[in-house]
Amino acid sequence: MLSTMSLRLRRFGVRKAAEIRRFLLFGIFLCAVAVQSSAQGREDEIVANLAAGRVIVHVTNDGIAFAAIEQSAEPDSIAPRVVSVDSTHIGVLLGATEWQIPAGSKPIRVESKLPRAGSRGDAMGRPDAPGGRLQDENSDLELIGISYLEALRALASQLHQKIELGTEEPLLQIVVIGYAPGGYGPEVWLYEYRVVQEAVRGEYYQTRVLRPRTMQLYPPEKHEPRTLLEVRYASDTEGPSLRERIQRNDPVIARITNAEPKFRRVIEKIQAGKANGANFTDAADFLRAAVVPLAGKARFFVGTLREDRGLDWLVPPEEPVQKAKEDKDRPPDAPTLRRTPKP
């Protein structure tokens, strides 16, 4: 028995049959293009891998002790990462620190997309500082904010799927720790990069990174207590902060202080709002001792930073610190984070 299509072709004659065949072939071609476009769309998906965790900083008069703890202990999770920002500052990255373009490809680290030295970006890239002082337009810290803004814009502009972030939840956080130029002492800054998405058509979105919200965490305002600083990512991170554990004499803290009586003086300074007056070496040792039980099986690192010695590790990260470009105009004996500290 002949098929219905064959019957129809015979009835319309040879010429008409040829036209219908061409039409059918064109229809098959369109279906093939649609399938290929759908597959291509899946290949073009972008994945932003988030580093979740917490950063703890204890600033003393003689140096800064800091630590970062990964929130998740999953094998494929991403830990907070430390990068060398300049000769006197380091940065700890949280949030969308790695990107896969397309999904499944080798991850791209956000710092690898930083513009070349000297690039200032557009005028809208200048960060503001709600709750803290406005940064000087020509300051190095402003250039940090603009550089990461440009790097994020280059990556996020290719993100066309809807992302699930809270209104106030940033895409990326950078905790900048170091020493202000001119002998102004230690400082800690928080950069937060948020995004907005606009639906262009259907489920296709245009993603734009906003200029960073930048807050000075240290030094605090006059008459405010000087205590431990802690920054967390993401918003659903649970559990008390280290400072809260200290204030309520948590069993974990009690065991540490019972094992090392010298830590009691560090805790007393923190509880009194005079954490900067703690002995620097004891404060760093206490932070390392406290982080170990808090981390459990999660990855962590603990380091110190001093203006005259640079960066030193008590518990180093699993990978080397991403280095910033060396300033050719710097004197050879100037302090630097990239030189191994002298014993």
N, C-alpha and C positions, 0 to 999 in steps of 0.2 A: 504494500500500500504506500502511495506517495504521501509525503508529509504535507501539512497545510501550507507551509511556506513554498514548497515546490509547485503546488497547485496554483498558488497566487502568482508566482513568477510566470508560469505558462500562460495564464489568462491575460497578463499585461503585455505579453510579447517580448521579443528579445531585447529591444531598446529599453523598454520600461524595466525589464528584469535587471539589465546592467545598471540602471540608475539606482534600483533598490539595493543591489549588491553593494554599490559604492556607499550608499547611505548606511547599510549595516556595518560595513567595514569602518566607516567614520565613527559609528556609535561604539563599536568595540574599541577603537582607538581612544575615544573619550573616556571610556571606562578604565582602560589601562592607565591613562594619565591621572585619573582620579585616584586609583589605587597607589600609583607611584607617588603622587603628591601627599597622600595620607602617610605613606611610609616615610617620605622625606620629612614630613612634619614631625613624626616621632623622633627621627634622627636629629632634627634641629632643636629638640627640647634642651633646655639649659637647666642644670642642677646647681644650686648654691649649697655647698656643704657647710653646716654651722658648727662652730666650735663653742660648746657650752661649758660653763664653769664659773669659777670665782677667782678674783685677784685680791690678795691681802697685802697691805703696805703698812709698815711701821717706820715712821720717820723719827730719827733721833738727832741730837745735836752733832754727832760725829759720823753719821752715815745713815743709809736707808736699807732696811731689810724688806724683801718682798717675796711673795710666793704666788703661785697659780695652781689651781686644782681643777682637773677635768670633772665635769658633772657626771658623765656617763662612763661606765667601765666596759661598754660594748667593744668587740674587736674592731669594728669598722668606724668607731666614733673618732672625732677630731678633738685634740686637746688644745687649750690656749697656747698661742705661740708667741715667743718673744723675738723682737727685731731690734736691731740697732738703728736708732733714728738719726742721731748725729753724735758729735764727740762727747756730749754731756747728757744725753737722754736715751733711754730705751723705751720701747713700746710693747705692750702686751695686747695681742689681737684677740677679740672675741666676736662671735657672730659669723657672717658670711666671709670666711677667710679663704676658702677654696671654691673654685668654679669649674664645672665641666661643660665645655662647649664643643660638640654636643654632648648630651648625656652619655655616660659610659666611657668618655675619652679621658686622657690623662689630665688630672686636676691642674688648674692654673691658680697660683697663689696671687692674692690681690697685690702684694708688694712687688710682684714681678711686672706689674703694669704701671708702676710709678713713672711719671714723666721724668725727663732728663733734668738734672740740676739746673736751676735758674728759671724753670718754667713756673709762672705764677698763676696760670689759669685765668678765668674770666673774672670780671668785677664782682659777680654775684657769689663767688667762691669764698669771700672773706668771712671767716667764722665769727659768730657772736658768742657772748658768754652770759646767758641768763643765770643769775645767782652768783656770778663771779665777775671779775673785772674784764673789760673789753681788751682783747689783745691788740698790741701795737701792730699797725698795718704792715710794717716792715720787719716784724719779728720772725725769728726762725720757726717759732711754734705755729705761726699763721701759715707758713709755707708747708709745714707738715700737714695741716688740715686741708689745704688746697691740693696738695699732691695726691693724697688719698681720695679726695673728692673726684679728681680727674680719673684716677685708676678705677674707682667704682663706677663712674659714669660710662666708661668704655665697656665694662662688663655688663652692667645692668641694662644698658640700652638694647641689648640683644635678648632680654628676658621679656617674652610676650605672653606667658601664662600668668594667671592670677596667683598671687602669692598670699599666704595666710599669715599676716603679721598684724599685731594690735596697732591701734592708732598711734600710741606712744612708744611702740617697740621698735628699736633701731635695727637696721639691716647689719650694721657693723659698729662695734665699739673698739676704741683704742684707749688704753690707759697709758699715758705718757708719764714716765718717772725720770727725774733727773735734777739738774742744778741750773738755776737761772744764771745767765751771764752777768758779769759785773759784780760778782760776790754777793748776790742777793740771797743765796742759800738754796735749800732744797725746795722742790715744787712737784706737785702731782696734778695732772690735767686729765679730764675725761672728754673724749670726742665721741659724739653719737651721730651716725649717719642714717637718716630716715628716707623712705621712698614714697612716692605717690604714683598711682597707676590710673590711667585713663583708658576706658574701653573705646577702641577705634571701630571695631566691627565684631559682632558676635562675642566670642571668647578670646579675641585677639586684643592684647593690651599694650599700651605704650608705657614704659617704666622710666621714671625720672628720679635721680638721687638729689635730695635737697642739700643745701649747704649745711655743714656740721653745726650741731649745737655743742658748744664747748664750755665746760665748767671747770673752774679751778677748785680742786679738792683740798689742796694744801699749798701754802699755809692757810689756816682758817682765818675768819674775821677776828678782830681783837676781842678779847674776853670770851671767845668760844673755846671749849676744851680741845686739847690736842690729844687725839686718841688714835686707835687703829682705823684704817680706811679699808673698806671692802666694797668691791664692785662685782655684780653678778650678771650673768647672761645665761639663760633666758628668764623671762618674767615669771615662769612657773617654778623656778628653783626653790626648793624647800629646805627647811632646817635653819636653826639659829646661826647668826654670824659668830665669828671667833670672839669679837668684843662682847656679844651677848652671853656667850658661854663663860667668859671671864667674869662678867658682872654678877652672874648667879652661881658662880663657883661650881660649874659643871663637873661631874665625876671625871671626865677626861682630863680637865685642867687640874683637878685635885691630885690625880695620880702623877701628873707631870711635876707639879710643884713638890710633892712629897718625895719624889725621886731626886730632884735637884733644888735644894733650898734657895739657890741664887735666883731662881726664876720668880720667887715670891716678891722680890724687889721690883722686878719688871712688871708684874701684875699690879702691884701697889701703885706704880706710876701711871699705868693705864687707867685704873679705876679712879684715880684722882684727877684725870684729865690732863696729866703732865707726861704723856708718853714720850715726848721729845727728851725728857730728862733721864730716861733709862740708859743704862750702860749699853753701848752699841753691840759689843760682842755678846753679852748676855741676851739682848733682845733678839739678835739673829739666831742664836742657839735655841731660844725658846720658840721662835716661829717654826724652826725646823722640827723641833720635838712635837709641837702641836699639830702640824700639818700631816705628819705620818698617820696618826689614827683617824684624822678627819678624812683623808683621802681613801683609806682602805685599799681597794684594788685599782682605783683610778690612777691615772698618771698625774704627776705633779713635778714642779721644780721650785727650788728655793735659792735665792741669790742675794747678794749685797751690792750696794753701789755707793762709792765714796768719791768725793770731788777730786781728791789727790791721787787716788789709786784706780779709779774706774770700776769695771764690773768684775765680780768674783762669784764663783758658784759654790754653794754648800751642797746642793743636790742639782746637778745640771739637767737640762732638758734632754730628751732622747736624740735631738738633732742639733747641729751647730746653729748659732744665732745668725739670722740673715743680716748681713752687713750693709751699712750705708756706704755711699761713695766717700772716699777720703777727700778732704778739702786740701787742694794743692797749696793754698796760701797759709795753712796752719803751721806754726812753728813746730819743729820736730819734737820738742820737749813738752808740748801742750798736753793737758789731760785728754785721754781718749778711752772710749769703751772698748776699743778693738785691740788694745795692747794687753798682754798678759800682766796682771798686777805683780809688782815686785813683792817678795816675801818680807 
